[in-house]
Amino acid sequence: MADQKEQAKGNQLNIEISEEVADGIYSNLAIITHSNSEFVLDFVRVMPGVPKAKVRSRILLTPQHAKRLMRALADNITKFESVHGTIGEIAEVPMHFGGPTAQA
């Protein structure tokens, strides 16, 4: 029994996060591309009336990590929906939010 506790303790990972990273980056568009050795996830913030958007964050993953992320996200969506109800979907991502066009 003590060996199992020691083994479990040895498998723990201490993860730290800086204040800047903890604040997060808002994204309302994700672009996913891949090669034979990696997946690239680009997170973008599209603003109403602005025809240009910048990638705010880029994450590179191995195919194995991408698959684990997909499964973890699916599991979390299932748990979320069991508490809050089904998340509605839209047919396509709106590229124009309506309202006035941005002017300087």
Distance bins in CASP14 RR format, pairs under 12 A and 6 or more apart:
PFRMAT RR
TARGET T0000
AUTHOR 0000-0000-0000
RMODE 2
METHOD distances of the structure
MODEL  1
1 7 0 0 0 0 0 1 0 0 0 0 0
1 8 0 0 0 0 0 1 0 0 0 0 0
2 8 0 0 0 0 0 1 0 0 0 0 0
2 9 0 0 0 0 0 1 0 0 0 0 0
3 9 0 0 0 0 0 1 0 0 0 0 0
3 10 0 0 0 0 0 1 0 0 0 0 0
4 10 0 0 0 0 0 1 0 0 0 0 0
4 11 0 0 0 0 0 1 0 0 0 0 0
5 11 0 0 0 0 0 1 0 0 0 0 0
5 12 0 0 0 0 0 1 0 0 0 0 0
6 12 0 0 0 0 0 1 0 0 0 0 0
15 21 0 0 0 0 0 1 0 0 0 0 0
15 22 0 0 0 0 0 1 0 0 0 0 0
16 22 0 0 0 0 0 1 0 0 0 0 0
17 23 0 0 0 0 1 0 0 0 0 0 0
17 24 0 0 0 0 1 0 0 0 0 0 0
18 24 0 0 0 0 0 1 0 0 0 0 0
21 57 0 0 0 0 0 1 0 0 0 0 0
24 43 0 0 0 0 0 1 0 0 0 0 0
24 45 0 0 0 0 0 1 0 0 0 0 0
24 56 0 0 0 0 1 0 0 0 0 0 0
24 57 0 0 0 0 1 0 0 0 0 0 0
25 42 0 0 0 0 0 1 0 0 0 0 0
25 43 1 0 0 1 0 0 0 0 0 0 0
25 44 0 0 0 0 1 0 0 0 0 0 0
25 45 1 0 0 1 0 0 0 0 0 0 0
25 54 0 0 0 0 0 1 0 0 0 0 0
25 55 0 0 0 0 0 1 0 0 0 0 0
25 56 1 0 1 0 0 0 0 0 0 0 0
25 57 1 0 1 0 0 0 0 0 0 0 0
25 58 0 0 0 0 0 1 0 0 0 0 0
25 59 0 0 0 0 0 1 0 0 0 0 0
26 43 0 0 0 0 1 0 0 0 0 0 0
26 44 0 0 0 0 0 1 0 0 0 0 0
26 45 1 0 1 0 0 0 0 0 0 0 0
26 46 0 0 0 0 0 1 0 0 0 0 0
26 47 0 0 0 0 0 1 0 0 0 0 0
26 56 1 0 0 1 0 0 0 0 0 0 0
26 57 0 0 0 0 1 0 0 0 0 0 0
27 41 0 0 0 0 1 0 0 0 0 0 0
27 42 0 0 0 0 1 0 0 0 0 0 0
27 43 1 1 0 0 0 0 0 0 0 0 0
27 44 1 0 0 1 0 0 0 0 0 0 0
27 45 1 0 1 0 0 0 0 0 0 0 0
27 46 0 0 0 0 1 0 0 0 0 0 0
27 47 0 0 0 0 0 1 0 0 0 0 0
27 53 0 0 0 0 0 1 0 0 0 0 0
27 54 0 0 0 0 0 1 0 0 0 0 0
27 55 0 0 0 0 1 0 0 0 0 0 0
27 56 1 0 1 0 0 0 0 0 0 0 0
27 57 1 0 0 1 0 0 0 0 0 0 0
27 58 0 0 0 0 0 1 0 0 0 0 0
27 59 0 0 0 0 0 1 0 0 0 0 0
27 93 0 0 0 0 0 1 0 0 0 0 0
28 43 0 0 0 0 1 0 0 0 0 0 0
28 44 1 0 0 1 0 0 0 0 0 0 0
28 45 1 0 0 1 0 0 0 0 0 0 0
28 46 1 0 1 0 0 0 0 0 0 0 0
28 47 0 0 0 0 1 0 0 0 0 0 0
28 48 0 0 0 0 0 1 0 0 0 0 0
28 53 0 0 0 0 1 0 0 0 0 0 0
28 56 0 0 0 0 0 1 0 0 0 0 0
28 90 0 0 0 0 0 1 0 0 0 0 0
28 93 0 0 0 0 1 0 0 0 0 0 0
28 94 0 0 0 0 1 0 0 0 0 0 0
28 95 0 0 0 0 0 1 0 0 0 0 0
28 97 0 0 0 0 1 0 0 0 0 0 0
29 41 0 0 0 0 0 1 0 0 0 0 0
29 42 0 0 0 0 1 0 0 0 0 0 0
29 43 1 0 0 1 0 0 0 0 0 0 0
29 44 1 0 1 0 0 0 0 0 0 0 0
29 45 1 0 0 1 0 0 0 0 0 0 0
29 46 1 0 1 0 0 0 0 0 0 0 0
29 47 0 0 0 0 0 1 0 0 0 0 0
29 53 1 0 0 1 0 0 0 0 0 0 0
29 54 0 0 0 0 0 1 0 0 0 0 0
29 55 0 0 0 0 1 0 0 0 0 0 0
29 56 0 0 0 0 1 0 0 0 0 0 0
29 57 0 0 0 0 0 1 0 0 0 0 0
29 92 0 0 0 0 0 1 0 0 0 0 0
29 93 1 0 0 1 0 0 0 0 0 0 0
29 94 0 0 0 0 0 1 0 0 0 0 0
29 95 0 0 0 0 1 0 0 0 0 0 0
29 97 0 0 0 0 0 1 0 0 0 0 0
30 39 0 0 0 0 0 1 0 0 0 0 0
30 40 0 0 0 0 0 1 0 0 0 0 0
30 41 1 0 0 1 0 0 0 0 0 0 0
30 42 1 0 0 1 0 0 0 0 0 0 0
30 43 1 0 1 0 0 0 0 0 0 0 0
30 44 1 0 0 1 0 0 0 0 0 0 0
30 45 0 0 0 0 0 1 0 0 0 0 0
30 46 0 0 0 0 0 1 0 0 0 0 0
30 53 0 0 0 0 0 1 0 0 0 0 0
30 55 0 0 0 0 0 1 0 0 0 0 0
30 56 0 0 0 0 0 1 0 0 0 0 0
30 57 0 0 0 0 1 0 0 0 0 0 0
30 58 0 0 0 0 0 1 0 0 0 0 0
30 59 0 0 0 0 1 0 0 0 0 0 0
30 69 0 0 0 0 0 1 0 0 0 0 0
30 73 0 0 0 0 0 1 0 0 0 0 0
30 93 0 0 0 0 1 0 0 0 0 0 0
31 39 0 0 0 0 0 1 0 0 0 0 0
31 40 0 0 0 0 1 0 0 0 0 0 0
31 41 1 0 0 1 0 0 0 0 0 0 0
31 42 1 0 1 0 0 0 0 0 0 0 0
31 43 0 0 0 0 1 0 0 0 0 0 0
31 44 1 0 0 1 0 0 0 0 0 0 0
31 46 0 0 0 0 0 1 0 0 0 0 0
31 53 0 0 0 0 0 1 0 0 0 0 0
31 54 0 0 0 0 0 1 0 0 0 0 0
31 55 1 0 0 1 0 0 0 0 0 0 0
31 56 0 0 0 0 0 1 0 0 0 0 0
31 57 0 0 0 0 0 1 0 0 0 0 0
31 58 0 0 0 0 1 0 0 0 0 0 0
31 59 0 0 0 0 0 1 0 0 0 0 0
31 93 0 0 0 0 0 1 0 0 0 0 0
32 38 0 0 0 0 0 1 0 0 0 0 0
32 39 1 0 0 1 0 0 0 0 0 0 0
32 40 1 0 0 1 0 0 0 0 0 0 0
32 41 1 0 1 0 0 0 0 0 0 0 0
32 42 1 0 0 1 0 0 0 0 0 0 0
32 43 0 0 0 0 0 1 0 0 0 0 0
32 44 0 0 0 0 0 1 0 0 0 0 0
32 58 0 0 0 0 0 1 0 0 0 0 0
32 59 0 0 0 0 1 0 0 0 0 0 0
32 60 0 0 0 0 0 1 0 0 0 0 0
32 61 0 0 0 0 1 0 0 0 0 0 0
32 66 0 0 0 0 1 0 0 0 0 0 0
32 69 0 0 0 0 0 1 0 0 0 0 0
32 70 0 0 0 0 0 1 0 0 0 0 0
33 39 1 0 0 1 0 0 0 0 0 0 0
33 40 1 0 1 0 0 0 0 0 0 0 0
33 41 0 0 0 0 1 0 0 0 0 0 0
33 42 1 0 0 1 0 0 0 0 0 0 0
33 55 0 0 0 0 0 1 0 0 0 0 0
33 58 0 0 0 0 0 1 0 0 0 0 0
33 59 0 0 0 0 0 1 0 0 0 0 0
33 60 0 0 0 0 0 1 0 0 0 0 0
33 61 0 0 0 0 0 1 0 0 0 0 0
33 66 0 0 0 0 0 1 0 0 0 0 0
34 40 1 0 0 1 0 0 0 0 0 0 0
34 41 0 0 0 0 1 0 0 0 0 0 0
34 42 0 0 0 0 0 1 0 0 0 0 0
34 60 0 0 0 0 0 1 0 0 0 0 0
34 61 0 0 0 0 1 0 0 0 0 0 0
34 62 0 0 0 0 0 1 0 0 0 0 0
34 63 1 0 0 1 0 0 0 0 0 0 0
34 65 0 0 0 0 0 1 0 0 0 0 0
34 66 1 0 0 1 0 0 0 0 0 0 0
34 67 0 0 0 0 0 1 0 0 0 0 0
35 60 0 0 0 0 0 1 0 0 0 0 0
35 61 0 0 0 0 0 1 0 0 0 0 0
35 62 0 0 0 0 0 1 0 0 0 0 0
35 63 0 0 0 0 1 0 0 0 0 0 0
35 66 0 0 0 0 0 1 0 0 0 0 0
36 62 0 0 0 0 0 1 0 0 0 0 0
36 63 0 0 0 0 1 0 0 0 0 0 0
37 60 0 0 0 0 1 0 0 0 0 0 0
37 61 0 0 0 0 0 1 0 0 0 0 0
37 62 1 0 0 1 0 0 0 0 0 0 0
37 63 1 0 0 1 0 0 0 0 0 0 0
37 64 0 0 0 0 0 1 0 0 0 0 0
37 65 0 0 0 0 0 1 0 0 0 0 0
37 66 0 0 0 0 0 1 0 0 0 0 0
38 58 0 0 0 0 0 1 0 0 0 0 0
38 59 0 0 0 0 0 1 0 0 0 0 0
38 60 1 0 1 0 0 0 0 0 0 0 0
38 61 1 0 0 1 0 0 0 0 0 0 0
38 62 1 0 0 1 0 0 0 0 0 0 0
38 63 1 0 0 1 0 0 0 0 0 0 0
38 64 0 0 0 0 0 1 0 0 0 0 0
38 65 0 0 0 0 1 0 0 0 0 0 0
38 66 0 0 0 0 1 0 0 0 0 0 0
39 58 0 0 0 0 0 1 0 0 0 0 0
39 59 0 0 0 0 1 0 0 0 0 0 0
39 60 1 0 0 1 0 0 0 0 0 0 0
39 61 1 0 1 0 0 0 0 0 0 0 0
39 62 1 0 0 1 0 0 0 0 0 0 0
39 63 1 0 0 1 0 0 0 0 0 0 0
39 64 0 0 0 0 1 0 0 0 0 0 0
39 65 1 0 0 1 0 0 0 0 0 0 0
39 66 1 0 1 0 0 0 0 0 0 0 0
39 67 0 0 0 0 1 0 0 0 0 0 0
39 68 0 0 0 0 0 1 0 0 0 0 0
39 69 0 0 0 0 1 0 0 0 0 0 0
39 70 0 0 0 0 1 0 0 0 0 0 0
40 55 0 0 0 0 0 1 0 0 0 0 0
40 57 0 0 0 0 0 1 0 0 0 0 0
40 58 1 0 0 1 0 0 0 0 0 0 0
40 59 1 0 0 1 0 0 0 0 0 0 0
40 60 1 0 1 0 0 0 0 0 0 0 0
40 61 1 0 0 1 0 0 0 0 0 0 0
40 62 0 0 0 0 0 1 0 0 0 0 0
40 63 0 0 0 0 0 1 0 0 0 0 0
40 66 0 0 0 0 1 0 0 0 0 0 0
41 55 0 0 0 0 1 0 0 0 0 0 0
41 56 0 0 0 0 0 1 0 0 0 0 0
41 57 0 0 0 0 1 0 0 0 0 0 0
41 58 1 0 0 1 0 0 0 0 0 0 0
41 59 1 0 1 0 0 0 0 0 0 0 0
41 60 1 0 0 1 0 0 0 0 0 0 0
41 61 1 0 0 1 0 0 0 0 0 0 0
41 65 0 0 0 0 0 1 0 0 0 0 0
41 66 0 0 0 0 1 0 0 0 0 0 0
41 69 0 0 0 0 1 0 0 0 0 0 0
41 70 0 0 0 0 0 1 0 0 0 0 0
41 73 0 0 0 0 0 1 0 0 0 0 0
42 53 0 0 0 0 0 1 0 0 0 0 0
42 54 0 0 0 0 1 0 0 0 0 0 0
42 55 1 0 1 0 0 0 0 0 0 0 0
42 56 0 0 0 0 1 0 0 0 0 0 0
42 57 1 0 0 1 0 0 0 0 0 0 0
42 58 1 0 1 0 0 0 0 0 0 0 0
42 59 0 0 0 0 1 0 0 0 0 0 0
42 60 0 0 0 0 0 1 0 0 0 0 0
43 53 0 0 0 0 0 1 0 0 0 0 0
43 54 0 0 0 0 0 1 0 0 0 0 0
43 55 1 0 0 1 0 0 0 0 0 0 0
43 56 1 0 1 0 0 0 0 0 0 0 0
43 57 1 0 1 0 0 0 0 0 0 0 0
43 58 1 0 0 1 0 0 0 0 0 0 0
43 59 1 0 0 1 0 0 0 0 0 0 0
44 50 0 0 0 0 0 1 0 0 0 0 0
44 52 0 0 0 0 0 1 0 0 0 0 0
44 53 1 0 1 0 0 0 0 0 0 0 0
44 54 1 0 0 1 0 0 0 0 0 0 0
44 55 1 0 1 0 0 0 0 0 0 0 0
44 56 1 0 0 1 0 0 0 0 0 0 0
44 57 0 0 0 0 1 0 0 0 0 0 0
44 58 0 0 0 0 0 1 0 0 0 0 0
44 93 0 0 0 0 0 1 0 0 0 0 0
44 95 0 0 0 0 0 1 0 0 0 0 0
45 52 0 0 0 0 0 1 0 0 0 0 0
45 53 1 0 0 1 0 0 0 0 0 0 0
45 54 1 0 0 1 0 0 0 0 0 0 0
45 55 0 0 0 0 1 0 0 0 0 0 0
45 56 1 0 1 0 0 0 0 0 0 0 0
45 57 0 0 0 0 1 0 0 0 0 0 0
46 52 0 0 0 0 1 0 0 0 0 0 0
46 53 1 0 1 0 0 0 0 0 0 0 0
46 54 0 0 0 0 1 0 0 0 0 0 0
46 55 0 0 0 0 0 1 0 0 0 0 0
46 56 0 0 0 0 0 1 0 0 0 0 0
46 93 0 0 0 0 1 0 0 0 0 0 0
46 94 0 0 0 0 1 0 0 0 0 0 0
46 95 1 0 0 1 0 0 0 0 0 0 0
46 96 0 0 0 0 1 0 0 0 0 0 0
46 97 1 0 0 1 0 0 0 0 0 0 0
47 53 1 0 0 1 0 0 0 0 0 0 0
47 54 0 0 0 0 0 1 0 0 0 0 0
47 56 0 0 0 0 0 1 0 0 0 0 0
47 95 0 0 0 0 0 1 0 0 0 0 0
47 96 0 0 0 0 0 1 0 0 0 0 0
47 97 1 0 0 1 0 0 0 0 0 0 0
47 98 0 0 0 0 0 1 0 0 0 0 0
47 99 0 0 0 0 0 1 0 0 0 0 0
47 101 0 0 0 0 0 1 0 0 0 0 0
47 102 1 0 0 1 0 0 0 0 0 0 0
48 94 0 0 0 0 1 0 0 0 0 0 0
48 95 0 0 0 0 0 1 0 0 0 0 0
48 96 1 0 0 1 0 0 0 0 0 0 0
48 97 1 1 0 0 0 0 0 0 0 0 0
48 98 1 0 0 1 0 0 0 0 0 0 0
48 99 1 0 0 1 0 0 0 0 0 0 0
48 100 0 0 0 0 1 0 0 0 0 0 0
48 101 0 0 0 0 1 0 0 0 0 0 0
48 102 1 0 0 1 0 0 0 0 0 0 0
49 94 0 0 0 0 0 1 0 0 0 0 0
49 95 0 0 0 0 1 0 0 0 0 0 0
49 96 1 0 0 1 0 0 0 0 0 0 0
49 97 1 0 0 1 0 0 0 0 0 0 0
49 98 1 0 0 1 0 0 0 0 0 0 0
49 99 1 0 0 1 0 0 0 0 0 0 0
49 100 1 0 0 1 0 0 0 0 0 0 0
49 101 1 0 1 0 0 0 0 0 0 0 0
49 102 1 0 1 0 0 0 0 0 0 0 0
49 103 0 0 0 0 1 0 0 0 0 0 0
50 95 0 0 0 0 0 1 0 0 0 0 0
50 96 0 0 0 0 0 1 0 0 0 0 0
50 97 0 0 0 0 1 0 0 0 0 0 0
50 98 0 0 0 0 0 1 0 0 0 0 0
50 99 0 0 0 0 0 1 0 0 0 0 0
50 100 0 0 0 0 0 1 0 0 0 0 0
50 101 0 0 0 0 1 0 0 0 0 0 0
50 102 1 0 1 0 0 0 0 0 0 0 0
50 103 0 0 0 0 0 1 0 0 0 0 0
50 104 0 0 0 0 0 1 0 0 0 0 0
51 95 0 0 0 0 1 0 0 0 0 0 0
51 96 0 0 0 0 1 0 0 0 0 0 0
51 97 0 0 0 0 0 1 0 0 0 0 0
51 101 0 0 0 0 1 0 0 0 0 0 0
51 102 0 0 0 0 1 0 0 0 0 0 0
52 95 0 0 0 0 0 1 0 0 0 0 0
52 102 0 0 0 0 0 1 0 0 0 0 0
53 93 0 0 0 0 0 1 0 0 0 0 0
53 95 0 0 0 0 1 0 0 0 0 0 0
53 97 0 0 0 0 0 1 0 0 0 0 0
59 65 0 0 0 0 1 0 0 0 0 0 0
59 66 0 0 0 0 1 0 0 0 0 0 0
59 69 0 0 0 0 1 0 0 0 0 0 0
60 66 0 0 0 0 1 0 0 0 0 0 0
60 69 0 0 0 0 0 1 0 0 0 0 0
61 67 0 0 0 0 1 0 0 0 0 0 0
61 68 0 0 0 0 1 0 0 0 0 0 0
61 69 1 0 0 1 0 0 0 0 0 0 0
61 70 0 0 0 0 0 1 0 0 0 0 0
61 72 0 0 0 0 0 1 0 0 0 0 0
62 68 0 0 0 0 1 0 0 0 0 0 0
62 69 0 0 0 0 0 1 0 0 0 0 0
63 69 0 0 0 0 0 1 0 0 0 0 0
63 70 0 0 0 0 0 1 0 0 0 0 0
64 70 0 0 0 0 0 1 0 0 0 0 0
64 71 0 0 0 0 0 1 0 0 0 0 0
65 71 0 0 0 0 0 1 0 0 0 0 0
65 72 0 0 0 0 0 1 0 0 0 0 0
66 72 0 0 0 0 0 1 0 0 0 0 0
66 73 0 0 0 0 0 1 0 0 0 0 0
67 73 0 0 0 0 0 1 0 0 0 0 0
67 74 0 0 0 0 0 1 0 0 0 0 0
68 74 0 0 0 0 0 1 0 0 0 0 0
68 75 0 0 0 0 0 1 0 0 0 0 0
69 75 0 0 0 0 0 1 0 0 0 0 0
69 76 0 0 0 0 0 1 0 0 0 0 0
70 76 0 0 0 0 0 1 0 0 0 0 0
70 77 0 0 0 0 0 1 0 0 0 0 0
71 77 0 0 0 0 0 1 0 0 0 0 0
71 78 0 0 0 0 0 1 0 0 0 0 0
72 78 0 0 0 0 0 1 0 0 0 0 0
72 79 0 0 0 0 0 1 0 0 0 0 0
73 79 0 0 0 0 0 1 0 0 0 0 0
73 80 0 0 0 0 0 1 0 0 0 0 0
74 80 0 0 0 0 0 1 0 0 0 0 0
74 81 0 0 0 0 0 1 0 0 0 0 0
75 81 0 0 0 0 0 1 0 0 0 0 0
75 82 0 0 0 0 0 1 0 0 0 0 0
76 82 0 0 0 0 0 1 0 0 0 0 0
76 83 0 0 0 0 0 1 0 0 0 0 0
76 84 0 0 0 0 0 1 0 0 0 0 0
76 87 0 0 0 0 0 1 0 0 0 0 0
77 83 0 0 0 0 0 1 0 0 0 0 0
77 84 0 0 0 0 0 1 0 0 0 0 0
77 85 0 0 0 0 0 1 0 0 0 0 0
77 86 0 0 0 0 1 0 0 0 0 0 0
77 87 1 0 0 1 0 0 0 0 0 0 0
77 88 0 0 0 0 0 1 0 0 0 0 0
77 89 0 0 0 0 0 1 0 0 0 0 0
78 84 0 0 0 0 0 1 0 0 0 0 0
78 85 0 0 0 0 0 1 0 0 0 0 0
78 86 0 0 0 0 0 1 0 0 0 0 0
78 87 0 0 0 0 0 1 0 0 0 0 0
79 85 0 0 0 0 0 1 0 0 0 0 0
79 87 0 0 0 0 0 1 0 0 0 0 0
80 86 0 0 0 0 1 0 0 0 0 0 0
80 87 1 0 0 1 0 0 0 0 0 0 0
80 88 0 0 0 0 0 1 0 0 0 0 0
81 87 1 0 0 1 0 0 0 0 0 0 0
81 88 0 0 0 0 1 0 0 0 0 0 0
81 89 0 0 0 0 0 1 0 0 0 0 0
96 102 0 0 0 0 0 1 0 0 0 0 0
END
